[in-house]
Amino acid sequence: MSRFAPLFELTRGRILESIHFGAIAVVDANANLLHSYGDPHTVAFLRSSAKPFQALPFVERGGVEKFNLTQRELALACASHEGSDEHVRVAESIQRKADIRESDLQCGIHMPGDTPAYKNLIARGESPTTNRNNCSGKHSAMLAHAKMRGLPLDTYLALDHPIQRDILSGFAQMSGLSTDAVELGIDGCSAPNFAVPLFNAALAFARLTDPRSLEPTRAEACKKITAAMTAHPDMISGEGEFDCRLMQVGNGKIICKRGAEGFQALGLLPGALSPDSAGIGIAFKVSDGDLLFRTLNIDPLNRVRPAVALEILRQLGALNDAQLKDLSEFGPTLPIKNHRGIVTGESRPSFELK
């Protein structure tokens, strides 16, 4: 636990009742560690924060042009979407264009995060299909990539499949690491996933947002991905969800990609802090995983990561007062209310970036 430091706290009355621990790294595109909290070299799995990099080789090889994908469809390929009817429609469109089937996807099935879709499925007595999975856009792009290259579809998730080897190689390069230095695991959607130090995850996001030092083909692919994410944040997560709202309020200067088990990554595009500021990547890990729960209206909610992300951006000066007000439903400091709506305490960040 020495890698982690007190990050976020909850009070009840005058007593500090609970503490969440974590670590943060803030890195620029030139691999300079600008700020940190806890140990910035803590190794953690990116989980779904890796999705833009899992789409990168497909975009580099011309997959967007090959299948005439829209920005909206490319955004879904980088998404942890909420399984809304619109998200399903966009996933189906990718699959039609690439001549793949929903049954080809090996990401598994879960209930949608989108509240109307969740309620409607229950009301109709229906089970969700694979396209409701928050990773269906990513898997559709992986399959489209395999189809484009004439590679096997049934083994597209195998570690030794050319698609996965290209993804690992590209991510390692963006992170400033060798492929051997990237720890591998299997994600909830069955795709390979990556564990690296927070510093290197932040560096990858800094280079994604500011690819000027990269070779031209990769730099252009990075620009396509960040342009799609900022233009269609409703595809990246869902309307009202933190990643979406932050990118909407960020006016094209911020990308935001959550991951499971308390991982969060952000990227500030050049000029986000000042007219001549370089791209900046931010990665942090909440040590206890920041468990997801649902509100009375069954809306999905994480209480730690959004508030911590806002506090990091506030301390960096990346959001002005009006933007912070627009995002105030997520924090950084919020009252805690009981089931009758009585204020019993507050939740708040408890760190200062070094």
PAVODREN-612026 format. One record per residue (C-alpha): residue number from 0; residue in three letters; x, y, z. Coordinates in pm, 1 decimal. Each point is the difference from the previous one (the first is absolute). Layout:
REM residues N
{num: NUM	residu: ALA	px: X	py: Y	pz: Z}
...
END
This chain:
REM residues 354
{num: 0	residu: MET	px: 0.0	py: 0.0	pz: 0.0}
{num: 1	residu: SER	px: 301.3	py: 232.0	pz: 22.7}
{num: 2	residu: ARG	px: -46.9	py: 62.1	pz: -372.8}
{num: 3	residu: PHE	px: -335.5	py: 161.0	pz: 75.0}
{num: 4	residu: ALA	px: -84.6	py: 309.1	pz: 203.3}
{num: 5	residu: PRO	px: -330.5	py: 133.9	pz: 140.6}
{num: 6	residu: LEU	px: -189.5	py: 127.5	pz: -302.0}
{num: 7	residu: PHE	px: -366.0	py: 47.9	pz: 84.5}
{num: 8	residu: GLU	px: -188.9	py: 12.1	pz: 328.0}
{num: 9	residu: LEU	px: -352.6	py: -16.0	pz: 134.6}
{num: 10	residu: THR	px: -122.0	py: 156.5	pz: 320.5}
{num: 11	residu: ARG	px: -296.6	py: -58.7	pz: 226.8}
{num: 12	residu: GLY	px: -66.0	py: 288.4	pz: 232.2}
{num: 13	residu: ARG	px: 341.7	py: 119.9	pz: 115.2}
{num: 14	residu: ILE	px: 159.8	py: -344.2	pz: -35.3}
{num: 15	residu: LEU	px: 206.2	py: -123.0	pz: -292.5}
{num: 16	residu: GLU	px: -180.6	py: -325.7	pz: -74.6}
{num: 17	residu: SER	px: 165.2	py: -147.3	pz: -312.3}
{num: 18	residu: ILE	px: 314.6	py: 55.0	pz: -207.3}
{num: 19	residu: HIS	px: 78.8	py: -113.5	pz: -353.8}
{num: 20	residu: PHE	px: 368.3	py: -29.6	pz: -94.5}
{num: 21	residu: GLY	px: 159.0	py: 47.5	pz: -340.9}
{num: 22	residu: ALA	px: 290.2	py: 118.6	pz: -214.6}
{num: 23	residu: ILE	px: 23.0	py: 254.9	pz: -282.6}
{num: 24	residu: ALA	px: 242.3	py: 79.6	pz: -284.2}
{num: 25	residu: VAL	px: -11.8	py: 311.2	pz: -220.5}
{num: 26	residu: VAL	px: 240.8	py: -20.6	pz: -294.8}
{num: 27	residu: ASP	px: 60.3	py: 208.6	pz: -312.3}
{num: 28	residu: ALA	px: 61.3	py: -127.6	pz: -352.3}
{num: 29	residu: ASN	px: 375.7	py: 43.1	pz: 52.1}
{num: 30	residu: ALA	px: -5.3	py: -256.8	pz: 283.6}
{num: 31	residu: ASN	px: 38.2	py: 257.5	pz: 276.2}
{num: 32	residu: LEU	px: -170.8	py: -86.2	pz: 328.5}
{num: 33	residu: LEU	px: -174.7	py: 328.7	pz: 77.0}
{num: 34	residu: HIS	px: -196.8	py: -93.9	pz: 310.2}
{num: 35	residu: SER	px: -65.4	py: -306.4	pz: 209.2}
{num: 36	residu: TYR	px: -166.1	py: -126.2	pz: 313.7}
{num: 37	residu: GLY	px: 80.4	py: -328.4	pz: 166.1}
{num: 38	residu: ASP	px: 235.2	py: -208.6	pz: -213.1}
{num: 39	residu: PRO	px: -30.9	py: 101.2	pz: -368.6}
{num: 40	residu: HIS	px: 172.6	py: -325.9	pz: -96.3}
{num: 41	residu: THR	px: -269.7	py: -217.4	pz: 154.6}
{num: 42	residu: VAL	px: -83.1	py: -278.1	pz: -246.4}
{num: 43	residu: ALA	px: -369.3	py: -34.2	pz: -82.2}
{num: 44	residu: PHE	px: -217.8	py: -145.5	pz: -272.7}
{num: 45	residu: LEU	px: -148.5	py: 264.0	pz: -228.1}
{num: 46	residu: ARG	px: -307.5	py: -213.7	pz: -57.9}
{num: 47	residu: SER	px: -232.4	py: 194.2	pz: -232.8}
{num: 48	residu: SER	px: 223.4	py: 307.0	pz: 4.9}
{num: 49	residu: ALA	px: 209.1	py: -196.4	pz: -253.4}
{num: 50	residu: LYS	px: -272.0	py: 7.6	pz: -265.4}
{num: 51	residu: PRO	px: 131.2	py: 292.5	pz: -210.5}
{num: 52	residu: PHE	px: 328.5	py: -189.1	pz: -35.0}
{num: 53	residu: GLN	px: -178.3	py: -323.1	pz: -88.6}
{num: 54	residu: ALA	px: -158.2	py: 186.2	pz: -292.7}
{num: 55	residu: LEU	px: 326.9	py: 167.6	pz: -104.2}
{num: 56	residu: PRO	px: 147.4	py: -271.7	pz: -231.8}
{num: 57	residu: PHE	px: -335.2	py: -33.0	pz: -180.5}
{num: 58	residu: VAL	px: -7.1	py: 374.5	pz: -64.6}
{num: 59	residu: GLU	px: 369.8	py: 5.1	pz: -98.5}
{num: 60	residu: ARG	px: -57.5	py: -268.6	pz: -262.3}
{num: 61	residu: GLY	px: -281.4	py: 194.4	pz: -163.0}
{num: 62	residu: GLY	px: -296.7	py: -183.5	pz: 150.6}
{num: 63	residu: VAL	px: -209.4	py: 315.5	pz: 31.9}
{num: 64	residu: GLU	px: 34.3	py: 68.9	pz: -370.7}
{num: 65	residu: LYS	px: -28.8	py: -365.0	pz: -103.8}
{num: 66	residu: PHE	px: -342.1	py: -36.1	pz: 160.8}
{num: 67	residu: ASN	px: -107.6	py: 363.1	pz: -31.5}
{num: 68	residu: LEU	px: -46.9	py: 32.4	pz: 374.4}
{num: 69	residu: THR	px: -142.0	py: 323.1	pz: 135.3}
{num: 70	residu: GLN	px: 154.2	py: 188.9	pz: 291.9}
{num: 71	residu: ARG	px: -291.0	py: -124.9	pz: 208.1}
{num: 72	residu: GLU	px: 86.9	py: -360.7	pz: -82.3}
{num: 73	residu: LEU	px: 369.8	py: 55.6	pz: 71.1}
{num: 74	residu: ALA	px: -91.5	py: 151.7	pz: 336.0}
{num: 75	residu: LEU	px: -199.1	py: -312.4	pz: 88.1}
{num: 76	residu: ALA	px: 307.5	py: -210.3	pz: -82.8}
{num: 77	residu: CYS	px: 179.3	py: 188.6	pz: 281.5}
{num: 78	residu: ALA	px: -293.4	py: -13.0	pz: 238.5}
{num: 79	residu: SER	px: -134.3	py: -147.2	pz: 318.6}
{num: 80	residu: HIS	px: -348.2	py: 80.6	pz: -118.9}
{num: 81	residu: GLU	px: -314.7	py: -44.1	pz: 206.7}
{num: 82	residu: GLY	px: -183.9	py: -242.8	pz: -227.2}
{num: 83	residu: SER	px: -273.2	py: 243.9	pz: -98.0}
{num: 84	residu: ASP	px: -212.6	py: -61.0	pz: -307.1}
{num: 85	residu: GLU	px: 211.1	py: 258.0	pz: -185.1}
{num: 86	residu: HIS	px: 324.3	py: -168.5	pz: 102.7}
{num: 87	residu: VAL	px: -136.4	py: -330.5	pz: -129.0}
{num: 88	residu: ARG	px: -100.7	py: 164.5	pz: -327.2}
{num: 89	residu: VAL	px: 350.9	py: 137.5	pz: -53.0}
{num: 90	residu: ALA	px: 160.0	py: -337.0	pz: 83.2}
{num: 91	residu: GLU	px: -229.5	py: -168.1	pz: -250.6}
{num: 92	residu: SER	px: 101.6	py: 255.0	pz: -262.5}
{num: 93	residu: ILE	px: 370.1	py: -82.1	pz: 48.3}
{num: 94	residu: GLN	px: -79.0	py: -369.0	pz: -32.0}
{num: 95	residu: ARG	px: -198.5	py: 45.8	pz: -322.6}
{num: 96	residu: LYS	px: 274.9	py: 206.0	pz: -158.2}
{num: 97	residu: ALA	px: 266.0	py: -254.8	pz: 94.2}
{num: 98	residu: ASP	px: -215.6	py: -301.0	pz: -92.5}
{num: 99	residu: ILE	px: 24.2	py: -151.9	pz: 347.1}
{num: 100	residu: ARG	px: -275.6	py: -129.1	pz: 225.7}
{num: 101	residu: GLU	px: -92.3	py: 74.0	pz: 358.2}
{num: 102	residu: SER	px: 53.9	py: -370.6	pz: 67.8}
{num: 103	residu: ASP	px: 367.8	py: 42.6	pz: -95.4}
{num: 104	residu: LEU	px: 57.1	py: 219.7	pz: 304.7}
{num: 105	residu: GLN	px: 158.0	py: -181.8	pz: 296.8}
{num: 106	residu: CYS	px: -46.7	py: 271.9	pz: 261.2}
{num: 107	residu: GLY	px: -285.6	py: -169.2	pz: 187.9}
{num: 108	residu: ILE	px: -331.7	py: 143.0	pz: 116.7}
{num: 109	residu: HIS	px: -103.8	py: 223.9	pz: 287.7}
{num: 110	residu: MET	px: -287.5	py: 233.3	pz: 80.0}
{num: 111	residu: PRO	px: 32.2	py: 348.2	pz: -150.9}
{num: 112	residu: GLY	px: 113.2	py: 293.7	pz: 209.6}
{num: 113	residu: ASP	px: -250.7	py: 225.8	pz: -176.4}
{num: 114	residu: THR	px: -298.3	py: 38.4	pz: 232.6}
{num: 115	residu: PRO	px: -280.2	py: 6.2	pz: -263.5}
{num: 116	residu: ALA	px: 147.4	py: -303.5	pz: -177.7}
{num: 117	residu: TYR	px: 37.7	py: -183.6	pz: 332.6}
{num: 118	residu: LYS	px: -359.8	py: 70.8	pz: 100.9}
{num: 119	residu: ASN	px: -142.2	py: -78.0	pz: -344.1}
{num: 120	residu: LEU	px: 170.3	py: -337.9	pz: -19.0}
{num: 121	residu: ILE	px: -142.3	py: -95.9	pz: 338.7}
{num: 122	residu: ALA	px: -344.9	py: 133.8	pz: -88.4}
{num: 123	residu: ARG	px: -2.7	py: -203.8	pz: -321.8}
{num: 124	residu: GLY	px: 138.6	py: -309.7	pz: 167.8}
{num: 125	residu: GLU	px: 295.8	py: -0.6	pz: -239.9}
{num: 126	residu: SER	px: 363.7	py: -90.8	pz: 52.7}
{num: 127	residu: PRO	px: 275.4	py: 227.0	pz: -134.4}
{num: 128	residu: THR	px: 199.4	py: -105.0	pz: -304.3}
{num: 129	residu: THR	px: 372.4	py: 34.3	pz: -57.1}
{num: 130	residu: ASN	px: -31.1	py: 347.1	pz: -153.8}
{num: 131	residu: ARG	px: -121.4	py: 131.5	pz: 337.8}
{num: 132	residu: ASN	px: 344.5	py: -84.3	pz: 141.3}
{num: 133	residu: ASN	px: 192.4	py: 321.3	pz: 64.4}
{num: 134	residu: CYS	px: 290.9	py: -141.0	pz: -204.9}
{num: 135	residu: SER	px: -195.7	py: -94.4	pz: -313.3}
{num: 136	residu: GLY	px: 138.5	py: 294.9	pz: -196.8}
{num: 137	residu: LYS	px: 358.6	py: -96.9	pz: 82.3}
{num: 138	residu: HIS	px: -58.9	py: -362.9	pz: -93.6}
{num: 139	residu: SER	px: -173.7	py: 100.1	pz: -322.7}
{num: 140	residu: ALA	px: 307.1	py: 203.8	pz: -96.2}
{num: 141	residu: MET	px: 235.2	py: -286.2	pz: 86.5}
{num: 142	residu: LEU	px: -202.9	py: -234.2	pz: -219.0}
{num: 143	residu: ALA	px: -15.4	py: 257.1	pz: -279.3}
{num: 144	residu: HIS	px: 378.5	py: 29.8	pz: 22.7}
{num: 145	residu: ALA	px: 36.8	py: -378.5	pz: -30.3}
{num: 146	residu: LYS	px: -246.3	py: -8.4	pz: -290.4}
{num: 147	residu: MET	px: 189.6	py: 275.9	pz: -180.4}
{num: 148	residu: ARG	px: 324.7	py: -198.0	pz: 21.7}
{num: 149	residu: GLY	px: -149.0	py: -340.6	pz: -78.9}
{num: 150	residu: LEU	px: 80.9	py: -131.1	pz: 347.7}
{num: 151	residu: PRO	px: -197.1	py: -258.3	pz: 200.6}
{num: 152	residu: LEU	px: -302.1	py: 139.1	pz: 182.2}
{num: 153	residu: ASP	px: -57.0	py: -282.8	pz: 246.5}
{num: 154	residu: THR	px: 336.1	py: 52.1	pz: 176.8}
{num: 155	residu: TYR	px: 13.9	py: 381.4	pz: -16.1}
{num: 156	residu: LEU	px: 44.6	py: 25.3	pz: 379.4}
{num: 157	residu: ALA	px: 293.5	py: -242.6	pz: 24.4}
{num: 158	residu: LEU	px: 321.4	py: 156.4	pz: 128.9}
{num: 159	residu: ASP	px: 190.2	py: -125.3	pz: -305.3}
{num: 160	residu: HIS	px: -258.7	py: 122.2	pz: -253.1}
{num: 161	residu: PRO	px: 153.4	py: 266.2	pz: -229.7}
{num: 162	residu: ILE	px: -267.1	py: 250.0	pz: 106.8}
{num: 163	residu: GLN	px: 87.2	py: -36.2	pz: 368.8}
{num: 164	residu: ARG	px: 374.1	py: 1.5	pz: -70.3}
{num: 165	residu: ASP	px: -39.9	py: 329.3	pz: -189.4}
{num: 166	residu: ILE	px: -208.1	py: 149.6	pz: 281.6}
{num: 167	residu: LEU	px: 258.3	py: -97.3	pz: 262.6}
{num: 168	residu: SER	px: 287.3	py: 132.7	pz: -210.5}
{num: 169	residu: GLY	px: -174.5	py: 330.6	pz: -66.6}
{num: 170	residu: PHE	px: -101.2	py: 50.2	pz: 361.7}
{num: 171	residu: ALA	px: 350.8	py: -82.0	pz: 125.1}
{num: 172	residu: GLN	px: 151.8	py: 253.6	pz: -239.1}
{num: 173	residu: MET	px: -248.5	py: 269.2	pz: 103.3}
{num: 174	residu: SER	px: 82.0	py: -76.8	pz: 365.7}
{num: 175	residu: GLY	px: 376.1	py: 17.1	pz: -49.5}
{num: 176	residu: LEU	px: 45.7	py: -365.6	pz: 93.1}
{num: 177	residu: SER	px: 108.1	py: -323.4	pz: -161.6}
{num: 178	residu: THR	px: -271.9	py: -257.7	pz: -55.8}
{num: 179	residu: ASP	px: 166.8	py: -224.5	pz: 259.2}
{num: 180	residu: ALA	px: -42.6	py: 275.0	pz: 260.9}
{num: 181	residu: VAL	px: -379.1	py: 3.0	pz: -41.4}
{num: 182	residu: GLU	px: -174.8	py: -241.0	pz: 235.3}
{num: 183	residu: LEU	px: -288.8	py: -181.4	pz: -164.6}
{num: 184	residu: GLY	px: -333.7	py: -114.7	pz: 136.6}
{num: 185	residu: ILE	px: -343.4	py: -84.5	pz: -135.0}
{num: 186	residu: ASP	px: -265.3	py: 270.8	pz: 24.2}
{num: 187	residu: GLY	px: -365.8	py: -42.1	pz: 92.1}
{num: 188	residu: CYS	px: -82.4	py: -9.9	pz: -372.1}
{num: 189	residu: SER	px: 261.2	py: -277.9	pz: -56.1}
{num: 190	residu: ALA	px: 241.0	py: 223.1	pz: -195.8}
{num: 191	residu: PRO	px: 364.3	py: 29.0	pz: 109.6}
{num: 192	residu: ASN	px: 60.9	py: 293.8	pz: 232.6}
{num: 193	residu: PHE	px: 309.6	py: 184.3	pz: 116.1}
{num: 194	residu: ALA	px: 153.0	py: 90.4	pz: 337.0}
{num: 195	residu: VAL	px: 269.9	py: 267.6	pz: -0.6}
{num: 196	residu: PRO	px: 123.5	py: 267.5	pz: 240.8}
{num: 197	residu: LEU	px: -235.2	py: 298.3	pz: 26.8}
{num: 198	residu: PHE	px: 281.1	py: 215.8	pz: -140.2}
{num: 199	residu: ASN	px: 4.7	py: -201.2	pz: -323.0}
{num: 200	residu: ALA	px: -378.9	py: -10.8	pz: -31.1}
{num: 201	residu: ALA	px: -6.1	py: 378.6	pz: 37.1}
{num: 202	residu: LEU	px: 279.9	py: 31.1	pz: -257.3}
{num: 203	residu: ALA	px: -203.9	py: -205.3	pz: -248.2}
{num: 204	residu: PHE	px: -293.6	py: 237.5	pz: 41.2}
{num: 205	residu: ALA	px: 226.0	py: 303.3	pz: -30.2}
{num: 206	residu: ARG	px: 134.8	py: -132.9	pz: -331.2}
{num: 207	residu: LEU	px: -351.3	py: -87.3	pz: -115.6}
{num: 208	residu: THR	px: -109.0	py: 360.2	pz: 53.1}
{num: 209	residu: ASP	px: 325.5	py: 153.3	pz: -125.8}
{num: 210	residu: PRO	px: 152.1	py: -233.2	pz: -262.8}
{num: 211	residu: ARG	px: 237.0	py: 253.2	pz: -157.5}
{num: 212	residu: SER	px: 305.9	py: -211.9	pz: 81.0}
{num: 213	residu: LEU	px: -147.1	py: -317.5	pz: -152.0}
{num: 214	residu: GLU	px: 44.0	py: -125.6	pz: -354.1}
{num: 215	residu: PRO	px: -260.5	py: 149.8	pz: -239.3}
{num: 216	residu: THR	px: -231.2	py: -299.6	pz: -42.7}
{num: 217	residu: ARG	px: -33.5	py: -54.6	pz: 374.4}
{num: 218	residu: ALA	px: -32.2	py: 371.1	pz: 68.5}
{num: 219	residu: GLU	px: -286.2	py: 25.7	pz: -247.7}
{num: 220	residu: ALA	px: -171.8	py: -302.9	pz: 154.3}
{num: 221	residu: CYS	px: 28.5	py: 156.0	pz: 347.0}
{num: 222	residu: LYS	px: -160.1	py: 319.3	pz: -128.2}
{num: 223	residu: LYS	px: -289.1	py: -194.8	pz: -152.4}
{num: 224	residu: ILE	px: -62.3	py: -179.4	pz: 328.8}
{num: 225	residu: THR	px: 7.4	py: 309.8	pz: 220.5}
{num: 226	residu: ALA	px: -213.7	py: 192.6	pz: -250.6}
{num: 227	residu: ALA	px: -261.4	py: -278.1	pz: 3.8}
{num: 228	residu: MET	px: 2.0	py: -21.0	pz: 381.1}
{num: 229	residu: THR	px: -41.8	py: 374.3	pz: 52.3}
{num: 230	residu: ALA	px: -259.3	py: 36.6	pz: -278.2}
{num: 231	residu: HIS	px: -216.9	py: -287.4	pz: 125.3}
{num: 232	residu: PRO	px: 46.7	py: -41.1	pz: 376.0}
{num: 233	residu: ASP	px: -350.2	py: -148.3	pz: 21.8}
{num: 234	residu: MET	px: 145.4	py: -303.8	pz: -179.2}
{num: 235	residu: ILE	px: 296.0	py: -32.1	pz: 240.0}
{num: 236	residu: SER	px: -221.6	py: -62.4	pz: 303.7}
{num: 237	residu: GLY	px: -355.8	py: 133.8	pz: 1.8}
{num: 238	residu: GLU	px: -204.6	py: 313.4	pz: 46.5}
{num: 239	residu: GLY	px: 35.4	py: 129.2	pz: 354.9}
{num: 240	residu: GLU	px: 294.3	py: -228.2	pz: 86.1}
{num: 241	residu: PHE	px: 318.9	py: 168.0	pz: 120.8}
{num: 242	residu: ASP	px: 230.2	py: -77.7	pz: -294.9}
{num: 243	residu: CYS	px: -261.5	py: 135.2	pz: -239.4}
{num: 244	residu: ARG	px: -80.9	py: 310.4	pz: 204.8}
{num: 245	residu: LEU	px: 365.3	py: 91.6	pz: 54.5}
{num: 246	residu: MET	px: 77.8	py: -18.6	pz: -370.8}
{num: 247	residu: GLN	px: -310.8	py: 201.5	pz: -83.0}
{num: 248	residu: VAL	px: 98.2	py: 272.7	pz: 245.5}
{num: 249	residu: GLY	px: 367.9	py: -24.4	pz: -100.2}
{num: 250	residu: ASN	px: -68.2	py: 158.1	pz: -339.9}
{num: 251	residu: GLY	px: 214.0	py: -241.3	pz: -200.0}
{num: 252	residu: LYS	px: 307.1	py: 40.7	pz: 222.5}
{num: 253	residu: ILE	px: -47.2	py: -299.1	pz: 232.3}
{num: 254	residu: ILE	px: -37.0	py: -372.2	pz: -58.3}
{num: 255	residu: CYS	px: -115.8	py: -222.0	pz: 282.7}
{num: 256	residu: LYS	px: -5.9	py: -379.7	pz: 14.4}
{num: 257	residu: ARG	px: -100.1	py: -195.2	pz: 305.6}
{num: 258	residu: GLY	px: 113.6	py: -350.2	pz: 84.2}
{num: 259	residu: ALA	px: -131.6	py: -259.2	pz: 242.1}
{num: 260	residu: GLU	px: 131.5	py: -50.1	pz: 354.0}
{num: 261	residu: GLY	px: 69.2	py: 366.4	pz: 67.3}
{num: 262	residu: PHE	px: 216.4	py: 86.3	pz: -301.3}
{num: 263	residu: GLN	px: -47.7	py: 332.2	pz: -178.6}
{num: 264	residu: ALA	px: 193.4	py: 163.6	pz: -281.6}
{num: 265	residu: LEU	px: -27.2	py: 348.9	pz: -145.2}
{num: 266	residu: GLY	px: 178.3	py: 186.8	pz: -275.1}
{num: 267	residu: LEU	px: 35.5	py: 375.3	pz: -40.1}
{num: 268	residu: LEU	px: 51.2	py: 105.7	pz: -359.8}
{num: 269	residu: PRO	px: 263.4	py: 262.3	pz: -88.5}
{num: 270	residu: GLY	px: -116.1	py: 342.5	pz: 110.3}
{num: 271	residu: ALA	px: -228.5	py: -129.8	pz: 274.8}
{num: 272	residu: LEU	px: 195.0	py: 175.9	pz: 277.2}
{num: 273	residu: SER	px: 146.2	py: 291.2	pz: -196.4}
{num: 274	residu: PRO	px: 41.9	py: 93.5	pz: -366.6}
{num: 275	residu: ASP	px: 335.9	py: -179.0	pz: -19.5}
{num: 276	residu: SER	px: -53.6	py: -287.0	pz: 244.5}
{num: 277	residu: ALA	px: 87.6	py: -348.7	pz: -119.9}
{num: 278	residu: GLY	px: -225.7	py: -301.8	pz: 18.7}
{num: 279	residu: ILE	px: -31.2	py: -146.2	pz: 348.3}
{num: 280	residu: GLY	px: -104.0	py: -345.2	pz: 115.6}
{num: 281	residu: ILE	px: -149.0	py: -79.9	pz: 338.7}
{num: 282	residu: ALA	px: -41.7	py: -346.5	pz: 147.0}
{num: 283	residu: PHE	px: -114.5	py: -95.4	pz: 347.3}
{num: 284	residu: LYS	px: -104.6	py: -309.0	pz: 187.7}
{num: 285	residu: VAL	px: -238.8	py: -22.0	pz: 295.5}
{num: 286	residu: SER	px: 140.5	py: -288.8	pz: 199.2}
{num: 287	residu: ASP	px: -331.5	py: -149.1	pz: 115.3}
{num: 288	residu: GLY	px: -148.7	py: -2.9	pz: -351.6}
{num: 289	residu: ASP	px: -264.9	py: 273.5	pz: 55.5}
{num: 290	residu: LEU	px: -288.6	py: -245.5	pz: -10.4}
{num: 291	residu: LEU	px: -284.2	py: 91.2	pz: -235.1}
{num: 292	residu: PHE	px: -346.6	py: 28.7	pz: 151.3}
{num: 293	residu: ARG	px: -338.2	py: 113.3	pz: -126.5}
{num: 294	residu: THR	px: -218.2	py: 287.2	pz: 116.4}
{num: 295	residu: LEU	px: -368.1	py: -30.4	pz: 91.0}
{num: 296	residu: ASN	px: -71.8	py: 56.3	pz: -371.9}
{num: 297	residu: ILE	px: 253.1	py: -281.8	pz: -75.3}
{num: 298	residu: ASP	px: 239.2	py: 245.3	pz: -166.8}
{num: 299	residu: PRO	px: 359.3	py: -135.6	pz: 27.2}
{num: 300	residu: LEU	px: 226.0	py: 207.4	pz: 224.9}
{num: 301	residu: ASN	px: 362.8	py: 7.8	pz: 114.7}
{num: 302	residu: ARG	px: 60.0	py: 250.2	pz: 275.4}
{num: 303	residu: VAL	px: 382.1	py: 17.1	pz: 14.7}
{num: 304	residu: ARG	px: 144.1	py: 18.4	pz: -352.2}
{num: 305	residu: PRO	px: -210.1	py: 287.9	pz: -138.4}
{num: 306	residu: ALA	px: 66.0	py: 215.3	pz: 306.1}
{num: 307	residu: VAL	px: 373.0	py: -78.6	pz: -1.4}
{num: 308	residu: ALA	px: 24.3	py: 69.9	pz: -374.1}
{num: 309	residu: LEU	px: -168.1	py: 338.6	pz: 48.0}
{num: 310	residu: GLU	px: 230.5	py: 85.8	pz: 288.9}
{num: 311	residu: ILE	px: 308.4	py: -85.9	pz: -207.4}
{num: 312	residu: LEU	px: -124.3	py: 219.4	pz: -284.6}
{num: 313	residu: ARG	px: -87.2	py: 278.3	pz: 245.0}
{num: 314	residu: GLN	px: 347.7	py: -6.7	pz: 152.0}
{num: 315	residu: LEU	px: 157.6	py: 2.5	pz: -347.0}
{num: 316	residu: GLY	px: -217.5	py: 292.1	pz: -110.5}
{num: 317	residu: ALA	px: -147.3	py: -200.9	pz: -287.7}
{num: 318	residu: LEU	px: -360.0	py: 96.6	pz: 83.3}
{num: 319	residu: ASN	px: -133.3	py: 348.1	pz: 69.7}
{num: 320	residu: ASP	px: -264.3	py: 86.9	pz: 258.3}
{num: 321	residu: ALA	px: -285.4	py: -23.7	pz: -249.8}
{num: 322	residu: GLN	px: 111.1	py: -345.0	pz: -113.9}
{num: 323	residu: LEU	px: 37.6	py: -121.2	pz: 358.4}
{num: 324	residu: LYS	px: -350.7	py: 127.6	pz: 74.3}
{num: 325	residu: ASP	px: -136.3	py: -191.1	pz: -300.8}
{num: 326	residu: LEU	px: 155.4	py: -317.6	pz: 141.3}
{num: 327	residu: SER	px: -81.8	py: 64.8	pz: 366.0}
{num: 328	residu: GLU	px: -236.3	py: -299.5	pz: 20.8}
{num: 329	residu: PHE	px: 317.6	py: -213.5	pz: -2.0}
{num: 330	residu: GLY	px: 187.6	py: 201.7	pz: 264.0}
{num: 331	residu: PRO	px: 277.4	py: 52.4	pz: 87.2}
{num: 332	residu: THR	px: -174.1	py: 49.2	pz: 339.0}
{num: 333	residu: LEU	px: -356.0	py: -123.6	pz: 47.6}
{num: 334	residu: PRO	px: -243.0	py: -30.6	pz: 290.8}
{num: 335	residu: ILE	px: -83.2	py: -351.1	pz: 115.3}
{num: 336	residu: LYS	px: -370.9	py: -53.6	pz: 54.3}
{num: 337	residu: ASN	px: -186.6	py: -284.6	pz: 161.7}
{num: 338	residu: HIS	px: -312.3	py: -168.8	pz: -139.1}
{num: 339	residu: ARG	px: -220.4	py: 286.6	pz: 121.8}
{num: 340	residu: GLY	px: 218.7	py: 262.7	pz: -164.7}
{num: 341	residu: ILE	px: 152.8	py: 120.5	pz: 327.3}
{num: 342	residu: VAL	px: 361.1	py: 117.5	pz: -33.3}
{num: 343	residu: THR	px: 215.4	py: -222.5	pz: 221.8}
{num: 344	residu: GLY	px: 350.0	py: 92.7	pz: -117.7}
{num: 345	residu: GLU	px: 199.9	py: 65.2	pz: -314.9}
{num: 346	residu: SER	px: 228.0	py: -173.7	pz: -248.0}
{num: 347	residu: ARG	px: 312.8	py: 182.9	pz: -112.1}
{num: 348	residu: PRO	px: 346.2	py: -43.7	pz: -151.9}
{num: 349	residu: SER	px: 282.6	py: 4.1	pz: 253.5}
{num: 350	residu: PHE	px: 315.8	py: 45.8	pz: -209.9}
{num: 351	residu: GLU	px: 229.6	py: 268.0	pz: -133.6}
{num: 352	residu: LEU	px: 200.1	py: -76.3	pz: -312.9}
{num: 353	residu: LYS	px: 375.9	py: 13.1	pz: 48.7}
END
